[in-house]
Amino acid sequence: MNEIGKRAAARVKAVLPGFAVCVAIAIIAKLIGNLLPSVGAATFAIALGILAGNTFLNKPVMEVGTKFSESRLLEYSIVLMGATLHLTDVVSVGAGGLSFILLQMAATIAAAYFIGRKLGFTRKFSMLMCAGNAVCGSSAIGSVTPIVGADSKDKGLSITIVNVTGTVLMVLLPVLTGLFYQHQTLPTSAMIGGTLQSIGQVVASGMFVGSEVTEMATVFKIIRIIFLVLVALLFSRMNTQESGGVFSKRQQGGAKVKTGIPWFIIGFFLLSVVNSTGIVPAPVSNAAHFISGQFEIIALAAIGMRVKFKTLVSEGPKAMLYGGLVGVSQVAVAFCLIALLIR
């Protein structure tokens, strides 16, 4: 065996233990998620990962595999997600719906950043919370992590908080929309699809109401996912250091810093464009959607494995308050915007 082959074999040997454990946790999470679809496999994957990674599987041999699963699989999941999206969905909600989504996302980013800074969180962590709540939960956080230069601790904690917040809202929103809108399809769909953090939560929440709401809410959510590219571009222009203005991205010597968009964001957008042409067969798009979902669950299990109880104890309560305040602000803004823009 040549030198390249030996290195590859050593790499596989190092990755395999942690990766295999993450796959096993993901399978268990999917089985439990099928029994409790209102909670979803994503939440169980993170919870089981945290439990295992802090107890009997808290071992150094798991480090390489969990890191690979956390970073690479989430990137592949984001790219494949592009093959499931149609840019034509943007026009299906009309001008009012599109305006609602853009303003809701902008307000969420502004509120999440403001609340995070007032609570004493770093710019990097606040920006991860901005992306996770405004766009698509863990996928958005995974996308902007390399852009803002956040570490794995911030990434894991923000994904955990966003998923918990989304799970609570997933159950609460159908109740609120029933009280305020009597479950009318368009405003109910806008509230659910324009507010909830992950597409799985949107589908589960919509199913509490009905199939029409589920379908329309998913369209609202897909448009938010499409705008992930714009959020990534925005964050690449922001200053992630604690000093200086938010948009004064400068090095110590005064030169401007140029941050490139990660390859998987480019891949996500290109596959979205290709899929929108109609040349991608439905079975291929469905397969991409399935594989993307599996990769994301495995990645979330790995993220859970890498979140330590020490971090949750020291920052968890304040972070949960952060998530709750952002969730409340999202819902409040959505009610106002729906009253103004959705007919």
BALOBA-1460 file (C-alpha; in Angstrom, 3 decimals):
// residues 343
<rec num="1" residu="m" x="0.000" y="0.000" z="0.000"/>
<rec num="2" residu="n" x="1.434" y="3.381" z="-1.009"/>
<rec num="3" residu="e" x="1.700" y="6.393" z="1.284"/>
<rec num="4" residu="i" x="-1.568" y="7.971" z="0.074"/>
<rec num="5" residu="g" x="-3.429" y="4.726" z="0.678"/>
<rec num="6" residu="k" x="-1.997" y="4.411" z="4.175"/>
<rec num="7" residu="r" x="-3.053" y="7.948" z="5.053"/>
<rec num="8" residu="a" x="-6.554" y="7.325" z="3.697"/>
<rec num="9" residu="a" x="-6.850" y="4.093" z="5.683"/>
<rec num="10" residu="a" x="-5.675" y="5.849" z="8.833"/>
<rec num="11" residu="r" x="-8.190" y="8.632" z="8.251"/>
<rec num="12" residu="v" x="-11.061" y="6.164" z="7.827"/>
<rec num="13" residu="k" x="-9.961" y="4.299" z="10.954"/>
<rec num="14" residu="a" x="-9.956" y="7.544" z="12.943"/>
<rec num="15" residu="v" x="-13.348" y="8.722" z="11.617"/>
<rec num="16" residu="l" x="-15.201" y="5.415" z="11.851"/>
<rec num="17" residu="p" x="-15.918" y="5.108" z="15.634"/>
<rec num="18" residu="g" x="-17.447" y="8.562" z="16.058"/>
<rec num="19" residu="f" x="-19.243" y="8.414" z="12.702"/>
<rec num="20" residu="a" x="-20.747" y="4.984" z="13.440"/>
<rec num="21" residu="v" x="-22.039" y="6.195" z="16.805"/>
<rec num="22" residu="c" x="-23.624" y="9.270" z="15.184"/>
<rec num="23" residu="v" x="-25.339" y="7.068" z="12.591"/>
<rec num="24" residu="a" x="-26.658" y="4.792" z="15.345"/>
<rec num="25" residu="i" x="-27.996" y="7.772" z="17.320"/>
<rec num="26" residu="a" x="-29.594" y="9.162" z="14.150"/>
<rec num="27" residu="i" x="-31.364" y="5.851" z="13.484"/>
<rec num="28" residu="i" x="-32.710" y="5.726" z="17.033"/>
<rec num="29" residu="a" x="-33.783" y="9.384" z="16.780"/>
<rec num="30" residu="k" x="-35.635" y="8.679" z="13.516"/>
<rec num="31" residu="l" x="-37.471" y="5.735" z="15.077"/>
<rec num="32" residu="i" x="-38.527" y="7.789" z="18.092"/>
<rec num="33" residu="g" x="-39.361" y="10.740" z="15.825"/>
<rec num="34" residu="n" x="-41.706" y="8.535" z="13.794"/>
<rec num="35" residu="l" x="-43.547" y="7.686" z="17.007"/>
<rec num="36" residu="l" x="-43.628" y="11.335" z="18.119"/>
<rec num="37" residu="p" x="-43.720" y="13.361" z="14.886"/>
<rec num="38" residu="s" x="-44.831" y="16.491" z="16.736"/>
<rec num="39" residu="v" x="-41.350" y="16.641" z="18.284"/>
<rec num="40" residu="g" x="-39.350" y="15.322" z="15.342"/>
<rec num="41" residu="a" x="-36.149" y="13.357" z="14.859"/>
<rec num="42" residu="a" x="-33.915" y="16.456" z="14.918"/>
<rec num="43" residu="t" x="-34.700" y="17.274" z="18.537"/>
<rec num="44" residu="f" x="-34.199" y="13.656" z="19.614"/>
<rec num="45" residu="a" x="-30.905" y="13.421" z="17.696"/>
<rec num="46" residu="i" x="-29.505" y="16.428" z="19.546"/>
<rec num="47" residu="a" x="-30.851" y="15.273" z="22.934"/>
<rec num="48" residu="l" x="-29.548" y="11.703" z="22.561"/>
<rec num="49" residu="g" x="-26.224" y="13.021" z="21.288"/>
<rec num="50" residu="i" x="-25.831" y="15.307" z="24.308"/>
<rec num="51" residu="l" x="-26.722" y="12.445" z="26.669"/>
<rec num="52" residu="a" x="-24.324" y="9.955" z="25.048"/>
<rec num="53" residu="g" x="-21.519" y="12.462" z="24.529"/>
<rec num="54" residu="n" x="-21.516" y="13.422" z="28.192"/>
<rec num="55" residu="t" x="-21.746" y="9.911" z="29.666"/>
<rec num="56" residu="f" x="-20.627" y="6.522" z="28.360"/>
<rec num="57" residu="l" x="-19.461" y="7.812" z="24.938"/>
<rec num="58" residu="n" x="-17.446" y="10.748" z="26.249"/>
<rec num="59" residu="k" x="-14.195" y="9.291" z="24.887"/>
<rec num="60" residu="p" x="-11.302" y="10.780" z="22.840"/>
<rec num="61" residu="v" x="-11.673" y="8.066" z="20.174"/>
<rec num="62" residu="m" x="-14.993" y="9.644" z="19.169"/>
<rec num="63" residu="e" x="-13.540" y="13.108" z="18.523"/>
<rec num="64" residu="v" x="-12.484" y="12.797" z="14.860"/>
<rec num="65" residu="g" x="-15.656" y="11.036" z="13.730"/>
<rec num="66" residu="t" x="-18.026" y="13.413" z="15.486"/>
<rec num="67" residu="k" x="-16.162" y="16.425" z="14.091"/>
<rec num="68" residu="f" x="-16.391" y="14.976" z="10.557"/>
<rec num="69" residu="s" x="-20.106" y="14.235" z="10.976"/>
<rec num="70" residu="e" x="-20.794" y="17.676" z="12.433"/>
<rec num="71" residu="s" x="-19.093" y="19.671" z="9.697"/>
<rec num="72" residu="r" x="-18.942" y="17.700" z="6.462"/>
<rec num="73" residu="l" x="-22.307" y="15.970" z="6.574"/>
<rec num="74" residu="l" x="-24.111" y="19.204" z="7.381"/>
<rec num="75" residu="e" x="-22.383" y="20.845" z="4.410"/>
<rec num="76" residu="y" x="-23.400" y="17.987" z="2.095"/>
<rec num="77" residu="s" x="-26.942" y="18.201" z="3.462"/>
<rec num="78" residu="i" x="-27.133" y="21.901" z="2.613"/>
<rec num="79" residu="v" x="-25.906" y="21.323" z="-0.947"/>
<rec num="80" residu="l" x="-28.408" y="18.524" z="-1.561"/>
<rec num="81" residu="m" x="-31.194" y="20.674" z="-0.151"/>
<rec num="82" residu="g" x="-30.723" y="22.915" z="-3.184"/>
<rec num="83" residu="a" x="-31.825" y="20.064" z="-5.464"/>
<rec num="84" residu="t" x="-35.219" y="20.045" z="-3.745"/>
<rec num="85" residu="l" x="-36.033" y="23.743" z="-4.189"/>
<rec num="86" residu="h" x="-37.690" y="25.660" z="-7.017"/>
<rec num="87" residu="l" x="-36.932" y="29.344" z="-7.350"/>
<rec num="88" residu="t" x="-40.385" y="29.696" z="-8.970"/>
<rec num="89" residu="d" x="-41.885" y="29.142" z="-5.508"/>
<rec num="90" residu="v" x="-40.949" y="32.747" z="-4.806"/>
<rec num="91" residu="v" x="-43.738" y="34.067" z="-7.037"/>
<rec num="92" residu="s" x="-46.418" y="31.669" z="-5.785"/>
<rec num="93" residu="v" x="-47.032" y="33.626" z="-2.552"/>
<rec num="94" residu="g" x="-47.549" y="36.942" z="-4.346"/>
<rec num="95" residu="a" x="-46.030" y="40.338" z="-3.650"/>
<rec num="96" residu="g" x="-47.579" y="40.548" z="-0.180"/>
<rec num="97" residu="g" x="-46.256" y="37.141" z="0.838"/>
<rec num="98" residu="l" x="-42.784" y="37.870" z="-0.503"/>
<rec num="99" residu="s" x="-42.688" y="41.236" z="1.277"/>
<rec num="100" residu="f" x="-43.804" y="39.531" z="4.472"/>
<rec num="101" residu="i" x="-40.967" y="37.004" z="4.286"/>
<rec num="102" residu="l" x="-38.280" y="39.599" z="3.581"/>
<rec num="103" residu="l" x="-39.450" y="41.943" z="6.346"/>
<rec num="104" residu="q" x="-39.945" y="39.066" z="8.800"/>
<rec num="105" residu="m" x="-36.421" y="37.777" z="8.159"/>
<rec num="106" residu="a" x="-34.940" y="41.275" z="8.485"/>
<rec num="107" residu="a" x="-36.825" y="41.895" z="11.732"/>
<rec num="108" residu="t" x="-35.762" y="38.513" z="13.120"/>
<rec num="109" residu="i" x="-32.090" y="39.192" z="12.360"/>
<rec num="110" residu="a" x="-32.310" y="42.648" z="13.938"/>
<rec num="111" residu="a" x="-34.155" y="41.393" z="17.039"/>
<rec num="112" residu="a" x="-31.918" y="38.347" z="17.533"/>
<rec num="113" residu="y" x="-28.774" y="40.454" z="17.248"/>
<rec num="114" residu="f" x="-30.065" y="43.179" z="19.571"/>
<rec num="115" residu="i" x="-31.300" y="40.722" z="22.221"/>
<rec num="116" residu="g" x="-28.107" y="38.683" z="22.061"/>
<rec num="117" residu="r" x="-25.879" y="41.689" z="22.578"/>
<rec num="118" residu="k" x="-28.048" y="43.032" z="25.414"/>
<rec num="119" residu="l" x="-27.796" y="39.653" z="27.157"/>
<rec num="120" residu="g" x="-24.023" y="39.764" z="26.854"/>
<rec num="121" residu="f" x="-23.447" y="37.186" z="24.113"/>
<rec num="122" residu="t" x="-20.631" y="37.601" z="21.593"/>
<rec num="123" residu="r" x="-21.217" y="38.910" z="18.098"/>
<rec num="124" residu="k" x="-20.423" y="35.518" z="16.610"/>
<rec num="125" residu="f" x="-22.950" y="33.659" z="18.782"/>
<rec num="126" residu="s" x="-25.566" y="36.357" z="18.189"/>
<rec num="127" residu="m" x="-25.075" y="36.060" z="14.427"/>
<rec num="128" residu="l" x="-25.531" y="32.288" z="14.583"/>
<rec num="129" residu="m" x="-28.813" y="32.843" z="16.424"/>
<rec num="130" residu="c" x="-29.812" y="35.426" z="13.812"/>
<rec num="131" residu="a" x="-29.315" y="32.963" z="10.965"/>
<rec num="132" residu="g" x="-30.850" y="29.982" z="12.740"/>
<rec num="133" residu="n" x="-34.050" y="31.810" z="13.638"/>
<rec num="134" residu="a" x="-34.404" y="33.886" z="10.467"/>
<rec num="135" residu="v" x="-33.749" y="31.158" z="7.894"/>
<rec num="136" residu="c" x="-33.726" y="27.416" z="8.550"/>
<rec num="137" residu="g" x="-32.414" y="26.400" z="11.932"/>
<rec num="138" residu="s" x="-29.417" y="24.093" z="12.079"/>
<rec num="139" residu="s" x="-28.695" y="24.247" z="8.326"/>
<rec num="140" residu="a" x="-28.426" y="28.029" z="8.407"/>
<rec num="141" residu="i" x="-26.244" y="27.946" z="11.510"/>
<rec num="142" residu="g" x="-23.998" y="25.382" z="9.844"/>
<rec num="143" residu="s" x="-23.816" y="27.604" z="6.777"/>
<rec num="144" residu="v" x="-22.784" y="30.811" z="8.518"/>
<rec num="145" residu="t" x="-20.467" y="29.239" z="11.136"/>
<rec num="146" residu="p" x="-17.404" y="29.321" z="8.850"/>
<rec num="147" residu="i" x="-18.376" y="32.765" z="7.551"/>
<rec num="148" residu="v" x="-18.384" y="34.357" z="11.010"/>
<rec num="149" residu="g" x="-15.571" y="32.168" z="12.343"/>
<rec num="150" residu="a" x="-17.594" y="30.757" z="15.255"/>
<rec num="151" residu="d" x="-16.300" y="27.766" z="17.205"/>
<rec num="152" residu="s" x="-17.963" y="24.373" z="17.676"/>
<rec num="153" residu="k" x="-19.174" y="25.282" z="21.193"/>
<rec num="154" residu="d" x="-21.155" y="28.277" z="19.910"/>
<rec num="155" residu="k" x="-22.402" y="26.254" z="16.954"/>
<rec num="156" residu="g" x="-23.638" y="23.398" z="19.132"/>
<rec num="157" residu="l" x="-25.259" y="25.619" z="21.756"/>
<rec num="158" residu="s" x="-27.027" y="27.819" z="19.192"/>
<rec num="159" residu="i" x="-28.387" y="24.807" z="17.292"/>
<rec num="160" residu="t" x="-29.650" y="23.293" z="20.540"/>
<rec num="161" residu="i" x="-31.403" y="26.510" z="21.603"/>
<rec num="162" residu="v" x="-32.923" y="27.138" z="18.166"/>
<rec num="163" residu="n" x="-34.304" y="23.598" z="17.987"/>
<rec num="164" residu="v" x="-35.815" y="23.794" z="21.467"/>
<rec num="165" residu="t" x="-37.407" y="27.186" z="20.684"/>
<rec num="166" residu="g" x="-38.760" y="25.860" z="17.395"/>
<rec num="167" residu="t" x="-40.233" y="22.787" z="19.056"/>
<rec num="168" residu="v" x="-42.163" y="24.936" z="21.547"/>
<rec num="169" residu="l" x="-43.428" y="27.261" z="18.808"/>
<rec num="170" residu="m" x="-44.331" y="24.287" z="16.619"/>
<rec num="171" residu="v" x="-47.008" y="23.274" z="19.135"/>
<rec num="172" residu="l" x="-47.997" y="26.802" z="20.173"/>
<rec num="173" residu="l" x="-48.532" y="28.408" z="16.750"/>
<rec num="174" residu="p" x="-51.497" y="26.236" z="15.645"/>
<rec num="175" residu="v" x="-53.247" y="27.262" z="18.859"/>
<rec num="176" residu="l" x="-52.562" y="30.964" z="18.259"/>
<rec num="177" residu="t" x="-53.562" y="30.837" z="14.594"/>
<rec num="178" residu="g" x="-56.789" y="29.100" z="15.563"/>
<rec num="179" residu="l" x="-57.600" y="31.910" z="17.994"/>
<rec num="180" residu="f" x="-56.626" y="34.810" z="15.734"/>
<rec num="181" residu="y" x="-57.253" y="33.511" z="12.193"/>
<rec num="182" residu="q" x="-59.661" y="30.596" z="12.721"/>
<rec num="183" residu="h" x="-57.036" y="28.638" z="10.740"/>
<rec num="184" residu="q" x="-57.584" y="30.552" z="7.490"/>
<rec num="185" residu="t" x="-55.081" y="29.069" z="5.067"/>
<rec num="186" residu="l" x="-53.012" y="32.077" z="3.970"/>
<rec num="187" residu="p" x="-52.403" y="33.891" z="7.284"/>
<rec num="188" residu="t" x="-51.972" y="30.605" z="9.162"/>
<rec num="189" residu="s" x="-49.475" y="29.373" z="6.573"/>
<rec num="190" residu="a" x="-47.597" y="32.670" z="6.667"/>
<rec num="191" residu="m" x="-47.314" y="32.523" z="10.464"/>
<rec num="192" residu="i" x="-46.119" y="28.915" z="10.563"/>
<rec num="193" residu="g" x="-43.903" y="28.985" z="7.467"/>
<rec num="194" residu="g" x="-42.541" y="32.455" z="8.159"/>
<rec num="195" residu="t" x="-41.664" y="31.871" z="11.805"/>
<rec num="196" residu="l" x="-40.654" y="28.291" z="12.591"/>
<rec num="197" residu="q" x="-36.978" y="27.420" z="12.468"/>
<rec num="198" residu="s" x="-36.765" y="24.111" z="10.567"/>
<rec num="199" residu="i" x="-38.745" y="22.741" z="7.653"/>
<rec num="200" residu="g" x="-39.563" y="19.633" z="9.700"/>
<rec num="201" residu="q" x="-41.149" y="21.813" z="12.368"/>
<rec num="202" residu="v" x="-43.134" y="23.648" z="9.689"/>
<rec num="203" residu="v" x="-44.527" y="20.405" z="8.291"/>
<rec num="204" residu="a" x="-45.350" y="19.019" z="11.733"/>
<rec num="205" residu="s" x="-47.005" y="22.258" z="12.866"/>
<rec num="206" residu="g" x="-48.976" y="22.550" z="9.612"/>
<rec num="207" residu="m" x="-50.242" y="18.994" z="10.023"/>
<rec num="208" residu="f" x="-51.915" y="20.055" z="13.269"/>
<rec num="209" residu="v" x="-54.131" y="22.296" z="11.107"/>
<rec num="210" residu="g" x="-54.552" y="20.532" z="7.760"/>
<rec num="211" residu="s" x="-52.994" y="19.569" z="4.430"/>
<rec num="212" residu="e" x="-53.638" y="22.920" z="2.711"/>
<rec num="213" residu="v" x="-51.860" y="24.829" z="5.467"/>
<rec num="214" residu="t" x="-49.015" y="22.299" z="5.449"/>
<rec num="215" residu="e" x="-48.430" y="22.770" z="1.717"/>
<rec num="216" residu="m" x="-48.638" y="26.577" z="1.748"/>
<rec num="217" residu="a" x="-46.567" y="26.923" z="4.932"/>
<rec num="218" residu="t" x="-43.880" y="24.774" z="3.304"/>
<rec num="219" residu="v" x="-43.773" y="27.189" z="0.361"/>
<rec num="220" residu="f" x="-43.232" y="30.112" z="2.724"/>
<rec num="221" residu="k" x="-40.465" y="28.136" z="4.414"/>
<rec num="222" residu="i" x="-38.796" y="27.185" z="1.144"/>
<rec num="223" residu="i" x="-38.606" y="30.833" z="0.141"/>
<rec num="224" residu="r" x="-36.845" y="31.591" z="3.416"/>
<rec num="225" residu="i" x="-34.363" y="28.802" z="2.663"/>
<rec num="226" residu="i" x="-33.715" y="30.236" z="-0.798"/>
<rec num="227" residu="f" x="-32.812" y="33.549" z="0.861"/>
<rec num="228" residu="l" x="-30.108" y="31.766" z="2.861"/>
<rec num="229" residu="v" x="-27.739" y="32.884" z="0.118"/>
<rec num="230" residu="l" x="-28.566" y="36.547" z="0.797"/>
<rec num="231" residu="v" x="-28.056" y="36.081" z="4.540"/>
<rec num="232" residu="a" x="-24.692" y="34.433" z="3.915"/>
<rec num="233" residu="l" x="-23.665" y="37.359" z="1.705"/>
<rec num="234" residu="l" x="-24.775" y="39.845" z="4.368"/>
<rec num="235" residu="f" x="-22.878" y="38.086" z="7.144"/>
<rec num="236" residu="s" x="-19.738" y="37.883" z="5.018"/>
<rec num="237" residu="r" x="-19.658" y="41.691" z="5.070"/>
<rec num="238" residu="m" x="-20.135" y="42.018" z="8.825"/>
<rec num="239" residu="n" x="-17.488" y="42.574" z="11.468"/>
<rec num="240" residu="t" x="-17.435" y="39.558" z="13.796"/>
<rec num="241" residu="q" x="-14.909" y="41.058" z="16.213"/>
<rec num="242" residu="e" x="-16.104" y="42.564" z="19.480"/>
<rec num="243" residu="s" x="-14.681" y="45.996" z="18.681"/>
<rec num="244" residu="g" x="-15.673" y="48.327" z="15.868"/>
<rec num="245" residu="g" x="-18.912" y="48.823" z="13.995"/>
<rec num="246" residu="v" x="-20.950" y="45.889" z="12.736"/>
<rec num="247" residu="f" x="-20.105" y="46.693" z="9.114"/>
<rec num="248" residu="s" x="-16.544" y="47.955" z="9.660"/>
<rec num="249" residu="k" x="-14.844" y="44.655" z="8.904"/>
<rec num="250" residu="r" x="-11.190" y="45.602" z="9.252"/>
<rec num="251" residu="q" x="-7.973" y="43.968" z="10.318"/>
<rec num="252" residu="q" x="-5.647" y="45.500" z="12.880"/>
<rec num="253" residu="g" x="-3.644" y="47.147" z="10.131"/>
<rec num="254" residu="g" x="-6.759" y="48.801" z="8.762"/>
<rec num="255" residu="a" x="-7.154" y="46.728" z="5.602"/>
<rec num="256" residu="k" x="-10.611" y="45.426" z="4.755"/>
<rec num="257" residu="v" x="-11.182" y="41.737" z="5.240"/>
<rec num="258" residu="k" x="-12.773" y="39.828" z="2.391"/>
<rec num="259" residu="t" x="-14.718" y="36.733" z="3.402"/>
<rec num="260" residu="g" x="-15.659" y="34.267" z="0.683"/>
<rec num="261" residu="i" x="-18.956" y="32.436" z="0.556"/>
<rec num="262" residu="p" x="-18.464" y="28.747" z="1.507"/>
<rec num="263" residu="w" x="-18.526" y="26.212" z="-1.304"/>
<rec num="264" residu="f" x="-21.686" y="24.551" z="-0.011"/>
<rec num="265" residu="i" x="-23.692" y="27.789" z="-0.196"/>
<rec num="266" residu="i" x="-22.617" y="28.174" z="-3.819"/>
<rec num="267" residu="g" x="-23.507" y="24.521" z="-4.444"/>
<rec num="268" residu="f" x="-26.880" y="25.000" z="-2.753"/>
<rec num="269" residu="f" x="-27.737" y="27.966" z="-4.980"/>
<rec num="270" residu="l" x="-26.511" y="26.318" z="-8.200"/>
<rec num="271" residu="l" x="-28.523" y="23.158" z="-7.554"/>
<rec num="272" residu="s" x="-31.577" y="25.305" z="-6.812"/>
<rec num="273" residu="v" x="-31.172" y="27.015" z="-10.173"/>
<rec num="274" residu="v" x="-30.701" y="23.712" z="-12.010"/>
<rec num="275" residu="n" x="-33.692" y="22.139" z="-10.259"/>
<rec num="276" residu="s" x="-35.820" y="25.165" z="-11.151"/>
<rec num="277" residu="t" x="-35.270" y="24.513" z="-14.859"/>
<rec num="278" residu="g" x="-37.269" y="21.299" z="-14.594"/>
<rec num="279" residu="i" x="-34.529" y="19.098" z="-16.044"/>
<rec num="280" residu="v" x="-33.966" y="17.234" z="-12.772"/>
<rec num="281" residu="p" x="-36.198" y="14.121" z="-12.672"/>
<rec num="282" residu="a" x="-38.540" y="13.889" z="-9.695"/>
<rec num="283" residu="p" x="-36.942" y="10.657" z="-8.399"/>
<rec num="284" residu="v" x="-33.541" y="12.381" z="-8.320"/>
<rec num="285" residu="s" x="-34.935" y="15.380" z="-6.462"/>
<rec num="286" residu="n" x="-36.741" y="13.095" z="-4.014"/>
<rec num="287" residu="a" x="-33.561" y="11.098" z="-3.443"/>
<rec num="288" residu="a" x="-31.611" y="14.310" z="-2.787"/>
<rec num="289" residu="h" x="-34.276" y="15.387" z="-0.293"/>
<rec num="290" residu="f" x="-34.108" y="12.029" z="1.506"/>
<rec num="291" residu="i" x="-30.299" y="11.898" z="1.653"/>
<rec num="292" residu="s" x="-30.130" y="15.539" z="2.759"/>
<rec num="293" residu="g" x="-32.492" y="14.787" z="5.628"/>
<rec num="294" residu="q" x="-30.484" y="11.747" z="6.743"/>
<rec num="295" residu="f" x="-27.210" y="13.660" z="6.631"/>
<rec num="296" residu="e" x="-28.722" y="16.455" z="8.714"/>
<rec num="297" residu="i" x="-29.964" y="14.075" z="11.427"/>
<rec num="298" residu="i" x="-26.526" y="12.404" z="11.632"/>
<rec num="299" residu="a" x="-24.885" y="15.825" z="11.812"/>
<rec num="300" residu="l" x="-27.255" y="16.930" z="14.583"/>
<rec num="301" residu="a" x="-26.414" y="13.780" z="16.546"/>
<rec num="302" residu="a" x="-22.728" y="14.708" z="16.207"/>
<rec num="303" residu="i" x="-23.406" y="18.289" z="17.280"/>
<rec num="304" residu="g" x="-25.171" y="16.938" z="20.356"/>
<rec num="305" residu="m" x="-22.199" y="14.665" z="21.074"/>
<rec num="306" residu="r" x="-19.923" y="17.696" z="21.067"/>
<rec num="307" residu="v" x="-22.090" y="19.835" z="23.376"/>
<rec num="308" residu="k" x="-20.923" y="19.360" z="26.943"/>
<rec num="309" residu="f" x="-23.034" y="19.625" z="30.093"/>
<rec num="310" residu="k" x="-20.543" y="22.165" z="31.440"/>
<rec num="311" residu="t" x="-21.452" y="24.519" z="28.598"/>
<rec num="312" residu="l" x="-25.187" y="23.993" z="29.076"/>
<rec num="313" residu="v" x="-24.951" y="24.567" z="32.825"/>
<rec num="314" residu="s" x="-22.866" y="27.726" z="32.475"/>
<rec num="315" residu="e" x="-24.678" y="29.326" z="29.529"/>
<rec num="316" residu="g" x="-27.779" y="27.219" z="28.954"/>
<rec num="317" residu="p" x="-30.313" y="29.120" z="31.125"/>
<rec num="318" residu="k" x="-29.344" y="32.493" z="29.687"/>
<rec num="319" residu="a" x="-29.254" y="31.010" z="26.180"/>
<rec num="320" residu="m" x="-32.740" y="29.553" z="26.682"/>
<rec num="321" residu="l" x="-33.949" y="33.001" z="27.744"/>
<rec num="322" residu="y" x="-32.327" y="34.324" z="24.571"/>
<rec num="323" residu="g" x="-34.173" y="31.778" z="22.430"/>
<rec num="324" residu="g" x="-37.470" y="32.488" z="24.151"/>
<rec num="325" residu="l" x="-37.208" y="36.247" z="23.699"/>
<rec num="326" residu="v" x="-36.337" y="35.837" z="20.015"/>
<rec num="327" residu="g" x="-39.282" y="33.475" z="19.542"/>
<rec num="328" residu="v" x="-41.693" y="35.931" z="21.164"/>
<rec num="329" residu="s" x="-40.386" y="38.799" z="19.015"/>
<rec num="330" residu="q" x="-40.739" y="36.689" z="15.850"/>
<rec num="331" residu="v" x="-44.369" y="35.866" z="16.577"/>
<rec num="332" residu="a" x="-45.220" y="39.465" z="17.539"/>
<rec num="333" residu="v" x="-43.664" y="40.890" z="14.370"/>
<rec num="334" residu="a" x="-45.328" y="38.204" z="12.238"/>
<rec num="335" residu="f" x="-48.780" y="39.119" z="13.595"/>
<rec num="336" residu="c" x="-48.198" y="42.783" z="12.691"/>
<rec num="337" residu="l" x="-46.839" y="42.055" z="9.210"/>
<rec num="338" residu="i" x="-49.598" y="39.568" z="8.378"/>
<rec num="339" residu="a" x="-52.196" y="42.185" z="9.325"/>
<rec num="340" residu="l" x="-50.552" y="44.673" z="6.968"/>
<rec num="341" residu="l" x="-49.492" y="42.497" z="4.027"/>
<rec num="342" residu="i" x="-51.430" y="39.209" z="3.865"/>
<rec num="343" residu="r" x="-54.900" y="39.326" z="2.380"/>
